[in-house]
Amino acid sequence: MSSLYKNIHQDLIELCGKNDPKAQFKIYKLYYKAMYNSSLRIVKDVAEAEDIMQEAFLAAFRNIKKYKGEVSFGAWLKRIVVNRSLDSLKKKKLELFPIDNELYKLSEEEANENIEYSEDQFILIKKGIDLLPTGYRIILSLYLIEGYDHEEIGSILNITSSTSRSQFLRAKKKLIQIISEKENQKMR
């Protein structure tokens, strides 16, 4: 069995490698909305997310020969979008993780906590995530929405996987607080 990912649009990807503008446009049409949404969840600015998405596609097409097929093309492209989105935040000098991580050691029970979410809860969570501080929002978006695990998040953000886990748990607690406050406001 091959370790290479079998893409359903492999023919288009190969044509993009030959700088075929029609193939590039088709790939763009297939992925632009998902890539834009991924960027928007991180940068929280419509115009900036649009620019990042466009730049990511240009970079992907320029570097498509580096795509080895070890993951789906969409996952490879999303990684470019996420990295460019985070780079954009860094250029603005936003401190993603201002908390001294040594002050917040988590118990083994807290670190292994796992929760299932209904669709209604997921929608409420996404709305609450928008109200979180930048670092928390990024961790929750990467983990819950983009589907990265803590090792991948650690690699993307240049932090340890345990830092990713602890930031995720702190962000989740803050999110629960935000959602509770919103629920209490509705009841008044």
Buried (B, 14 or more C-beta within 10 A) or exposed (E): EEEEBEBEBEEBBEBBEEEBEEBBEBBBEBBBEBBBBBBBBBBBBEEBBBBBBBBBBEBBBEEBEEBEBEBBBBEBBBBBBBBBBBEBBEEEEBEBBEBEBEEEEBEEEEBEEEEEEEEEEEEBBBEBBEBBBBBBBBBBBBBBBBEBEBEBBBBBBEBBBBBBBBBBBBBBEBBEEBBEEEEEEEEE
